[in-house]
Amino acid sequence: MVRKSVQKKVKKRLFRKTKGERKIEKELLWIVGFIAFLVIIFLVASSIFKGFNQIEYEGLIFTKERLGEIPVYHYSYYFENKGVIIKYNLYLRNDPRTLDVPVEGKDIIFDRGKRVYISVNASGLQQCPYSVLAVADLASFLSDNQFNVKGGDPGFFEAGAKRQEWVTCENKPGNVVILIVEGKETKITINNNCYEITVANCEILEATEKFRVQSIIDAKKFEE
């Protein structure tokens, strides 16, 4: 009996926590709780700041980002082509909400079975600072979305002088033709497979970015 009593006392002493140990445990619990609180605050703050950097335009959610020193508006989507799922990243220099370019005609819908020509009358647009970037971005957008793209010039003599293909909506009726020409008003006119982007005041980047965004919006109508 004495031995059992001694063993119980020894066990109690072994498992009894001193005041110092209890204090350390409380401090550790406080530290763990404080860290968990900071993590929650960080996640909430990140979500709020991310929301500040997002804008919505016609059902598309764009994120304001920076590519180096250049502010851009980013939107991504997935599409299927020949059984392969492809992700495309769209980057705009302009806020899509400010692209006040009228679109006249039906939806911008491309047939993947048709070649897409981009025919540029550059005579009045060469001095525009973003003309090369605008045309390159449009061509890249179509190519990255798996369309067969080819360039041309709508002027017969200009095309010959530049050794380019002469491309108009009339002489390429079986294909998609995107004409980029200078005019008095910046707008997009749709007539079946003919898409005319008219540019005034060197607003070529605004017009082509509007064209790209509108084509995505119109394509989504047929997915729903």
HELIX and SHEET records of a PDB file:
HELIX    1   1 VAL A    2  PHE A   15  1                                  14    
HELIX    2   2 LYS A   19  PHE A   52  1                                  34    
HELIX    3   3 PRO A   96  THR A   98  5                                   3    
HELIX    4   4 ALA A  122  GLY A  124  5                                   3    
HELIX    5   5 SER A  131  ASP A  144  1                                  14    
HELIX    6   6 PHE A  156  LYS A  162  1                                   7    
HELIX    7   7 ILE A  204  GLU A  223  1                                  20    
SHEET    1   A 4 GLN A  54  TYR A  57  0                                        
SHEET    2   A 4 LEU A  60  LEU A  67 -1                                        
SHEET    3   A 4 ILE A  70  ASN A  81 -1                                        
SHEET    4   A 4 VAL A  84  LEU A  92 -1                                        
SHEET    1   B 6 VAL A 103  GLU A 104  0                                        
SHEET    2   B 6 LYS A 187  ASN A 191  1                                        
SHEET    3   B 6 CYS A 194  VAL A 199 -1                                        
SHEET    4   B 6 VAL A 176  GLU A 182  1                                        
SHEET    5   B 6 VAL A 116  VAL A 120  1                                        
SHEET    6   B 6 VAL A 149  GLY A 152  1                                        
END                                                                             
